[in-house]
């Protein structure tokens, strides 16, 4: 199903944040992530957050989130609360990458 409603394109934002967790840092990273996800869940405009664990030995974790608008995401990202929450991330990861996408089409599987 397209995310278009009544002829207007959707304005949702998808964020993909990858982190490479340091050797032995998984538990510290997970503890920190729990604090971050609790904060983000209370944020206006936030729709969903997902954490993906690597299935190989890469230590490359993926956090994906979806937002009602880009403005909602960037307001949260610029907040003091967000900065304070993510500051300790450097202790548990050695690299990060953040990608943001405006959702223009969305296809859902058939549910029974």
C-alpha positions, -999 to 999 in steps of 0.1 A, spaced: 0 0 0 13 34 -9 16 59 20 -2 85 -1 -36 95 14 -61 117 -4 -37 126 -32 -10 140 -7 23 123 -4 34 111 30 58 132 50 71 104 73 109 102 79 128 69 83 161 70 101 188 43 99 215 46 125 243 20 125 268 15 153 298 -8 155 299 -19 192 334 -23 207 345 -58 216 329 -68 248 307 -37 249 274 -53 240 258 -51 275 269 -15 281 255 -6 246 222 -24 253 218 -7 287 223 27 271 199 19 242 172 10 268 175 46 282 175 61 247 144 42 235 124 50 266 131 87 259 123 86 222 91 67 228 77 97 247 87 121 219 60 138 199 60 126 163 78 93 170 61 63 154 84 32 160 119 23 169 137 -10 162 170 -24 172 187 -50 150 214 -73 164 241 -86 140 238 -122 129 275 -125 122 307 -114 140 306 -78 127 294 -61 159 274 -39 135 241 -31 152 213 -12 134 187 12 150 158 22 127 131 46 136 101 62 119 88 97 125 56 115 115 77 143 100 114 153 96 108 183 118 97 160 147 129 140 144 152 170 141 136 187 171 143 156 192 178 153 179 186 189 188 172 186 223 194 187 254 178 155 266 189 137 234 224 151 236 228 140 272 214 105 264 237 98 235 269 113 249 279 80 267 275 62 233 312 69 225 322 46 254 305 16 238 309 21 200 338 28 177 319 40 147 284 53 138 265 63 107 231 80 104 210 80 73 176 98 69 150 92 43 116 107 35 92 78 31 77 81 -4 63 46 -8 54 18 17 45 -17 9 31 -40 36 28 -78 35 -5 -95 36 -16 -103 71 -39 -132 79 
